[in-house]
Amino acid sequence: MTENEFYGELGETFKKLREAKGWTLSQEARKISVPSALIGQFETNGKKISAYRLNQLLKLFGLSSIVDIAIPQTKKFSRRSDSQRASAAVSESR
């Protein structure tokens, strides 16, 4: 995946999050004190945004990292449960 593709997909994801909240571009932009054009360019064109702005957006939507976007909540596992699951699989195969 190229950097442009990454930001394109990330922008689309944030657009879906915004729409799920029922917010307009202007409302979202006001919440983090940026021009609505910046949000629009990010969402529709995948324009690269700074780490600071990305962090603002993550916090706005109650997310701690982009991993929260990439991995649905139902698919998240703690390391402990992953290792327990792996141990069980090994035990069953013996």
CYANA upper distance limits for C-alpha pairs under 8 A (distance plus 0.5 A):
  1 MET  CA      5 GLU  CA      6.54
  1 MET  CA      6 PHE  CA      6.95
  2 THR  CA      6 PHE  CA      6.68
  3 GLU  CA      7 TYR  CA      6.77
  4 ASN  CA      8 GLY  CA      6.49
  4 ASN  CA     46 GLY  CA      7.11
  4 ASN  CA     47 LYS  CA      8.26
  4 ASN  CA     48 LYS  CA      8.24
  5 GLU  CA      9 GLU  CA      6.64
  5 GLU  CA     46 GLY  CA      8.02
  6 PHE  CA     10 LEU  CA      6.58
  6 PHE  CA     46 GLY  CA      8.38
  7 TYR  CA     11 GLY  CA      6.36
  7 TYR  CA     42 PHE  CA      8.07
  7 TYR  CA     46 GLY  CA      5.20
  7 TYR  CA     47 LYS  CA      7.06
  7 TYR  CA     48 LYS  CA      6.52
  8 GLY  CA     12 GLU  CA      6.79
  8 GLY  CA     42 PHE  CA      8.02
  8 GLY  CA     43 GLU  CA      7.75
  8 GLY  CA     44 THR  CA      7.88
  8 GLY  CA     45 ASN  CA      6.78
  8 GLY  CA     46 GLY  CA      4.17
  8 GLY  CA     47 LYS  CA      7.73
  9 GLU  CA     13 THR  CA      6.69
  9 GLU  CA     46 GLY  CA      7.61
 10 LEU  CA     14 PHE  CA      6.79
 10 LEU  CA     43 GLU  CA      8.21
 10 LEU  CA     46 GLY  CA      7.76
 11 GLY  CA     15 LYS  CA      6.69
 11 GLY  CA     42 PHE  CA      5.75
 11 GLY  CA     43 GLU  CA      4.41
 11 GLY  CA     44 THR  CA      7.12
 11 GLY  CA     45 ASN  CA      8.13
 11 GLY  CA     46 GLY  CA      5.86
 11 GLY  CA     47 LYS  CA      8.39
 12 GLU  CA     16 LYS  CA      6.85
 12 GLU  CA     43 GLU  CA      5.78
 12 GLU  CA     44 THR  CA      7.25
 12 GLU  CA     46 GLY  CA      8.20
 13 THR  CA     17 LEU  CA      6.81
 13 THR  CA     43 GLU  CA      8.38
 13 THR  CA     69 ILE  CA      8.24
 14 PHE  CA     18 ARG  CA      6.59
 14 PHE  CA     43 GLU  CA      7.17
 15 LYS  CA     19 GLU  CA      6.61
 15 LYS  CA     43 GLU  CA      6.09
 16 LYS  CA     20 ALA  CA      6.52
 17 LEU  CA     21 LYS  CA      6.96
 17 LEU  CA     61 PHE  CA      8.02
 18 ARG  CA     22 GLY  CA      6.92
 18 ARG  CA     23 TRP  CA      6.07
 18 ARG  CA     24 THR  CA      7.89
 18 ARG  CA     25 LEU  CA      8.44
 18 ARG  CA     28 GLU  CA      7.78
 19 GLU  CA     23 TRP  CA      6.33
 19 GLU  CA     24 THR  CA      7.88
 23 TRP  CA     27 GLN  CA      6.28
 23 TRP  CA     28 GLU  CA      6.76
 24 THR  CA     28 GLU  CA      6.84
 25 LEU  CA     29 ALA  CA      6.56
 25 LEU  CA     36 SER  CA      6.18
 25 LEU  CA     39 ILE  CA      7.15
 25 LEU  CA     40 GLY  CA      7.22
 26 SER  CA     30 ARG  CA      6.59
 26 SER  CA     35 PRO  CA      8.32
 26 SER  CA     36 SER  CA      5.66
 27 GLN  CA     31 LYS  CA      6.87
 28 GLU  CA     32 ILE  CA      7.36
 28 GLU  CA     36 SER  CA      8.18
 28 GLU  CA     39 ILE  CA      8.45
 29 ALA  CA     33 SER  CA      6.28
 29 ALA  CA     34 VAL  CA      5.58
 29 ALA  CA     35 PRO  CA      6.42
 29 ALA  CA     36 SER  CA      5.53
 29 ALA  CA     39 ILE  CA      7.05
 30 ARG  CA     34 VAL  CA      6.84
 30 ARG  CA     35 PRO  CA      8.11
 30 ARG  CA     36 SER  CA      8.21
 31 LYS  CA     60 LEU  CA      8.29
 32 ILE  CA     56 GLN  CA      7.09
 32 ILE  CA     57 LEU  CA      8.00
 32 ILE  CA     60 LEU  CA      8.27
 34 VAL  CA     38 LEU  CA      7.41
 34 VAL  CA     39 ILE  CA      8.26
 35 PRO  CA     39 ILE  CA      7.64
 36 SER  CA     40 GLY  CA      6.66
 37 ALA  CA     41 GLN  CA      6.50
 38 LEU  CA     42 PHE  CA      6.69
 39 ILE  CA     43 GLU  CA      6.56
 40 GLY  CA     44 THR  CA      6.42
 40 GLY  CA     45 ASN  CA      8.29
 41 GLN  CA     45 ASN  CA      5.65
 41 GLN  CA     46 GLY  CA      7.01
 41 GLN  CA     47 LYS  CA      6.10
 42 PHE  CA     46 GLY  CA      5.11
 42 PHE  CA     47 LYS  CA      4.94
 42 PHE  CA     48 LYS  CA      7.09
 42 PHE  CA     49 ILE  CA      7.55
 43 GLU  CA     47 LYS  CA      8.11
 49 ILE  CA     53 ARG  CA      6.76
 49 ILE  CA     54 LEU  CA      7.01
 50 SER  CA     54 LEU  CA      6.68
 51 ALA  CA     55 ASN  CA      6.52
 52 TYR  CA     56 GLN  CA      6.81
 53 ARG  CA     57 LEU  CA      6.79
 54 LEU  CA     58 LEU  CA      6.69
 55 ASN  CA     59 LYS  CA      6.68
 55 ASN  CA     65 SER  CA      8.26
 56 GLN  CA     60 LEU  CA      6.59
 57 LEU  CA     61 PHE  CA      6.88
 58 LEU  CA     62 GLY  CA      6.70
 58 LEU  CA     63 LEU  CA      5.34
 58 LEU  CA     64 SER  CA      6.75
 58 LEU  CA     65 SER  CA      7.06
 58 LEU  CA     66 ILE  CA      7.96
 59 LYS  CA     63 LEU  CA      6.00
 59 LYS  CA     64 SER  CA      7.11
 63 LEU  CA     68 ASP  CA      6.62
 63 LEU  CA     69 ILE  CA      8.25
 64 SER  CA     68 ASP  CA      7.24
 65 SER  CA     69 ILE  CA      8.00
 66 ILE  CA     70 ALA  CA      6.81
 67 VAL  CA     71 ILE  CA      6.40
 68 ASP  CA     72 PRO  CA      7.34
 68 ASP  CA     73 GLN  CA      7.84
 71 ILE  CA     75 LYS  CA      6.73
 71 ILE  CA     76 LYS  CA      7.00
 72 PRO  CA     76 LYS  CA      7.22
 77 PHE  CA     81 SER  CA      6.61
 77 PHE  CA     82 ASP  CA      6.74
 78 SER  CA     82 ASP  CA      6.78
 79 ARG  CA     83 SER  CA      6.60
 80 ARG  CA     84 GLN  CA      6.57
 81 SER  CA     85 ARG  CA      6.46
 82 ASP  CA     86 ALA  CA      6.68
 83 SER  CA     87 SER  CA      6.58
 84 GLN  CA     88 ALA  CA      6.66
 85 ARG  CA     89 ALA  CA      6.75
 86 ALA  CA     90 VAL  CA      6.75
 87 SER  CA     91 SER  CA      6.62
 88 ALA  CA     92 GLU  CA      6.60
 89 ALA  CA     93 SER  CA      6.80
 90 VAL  CA     94 ARG  CA      7.18
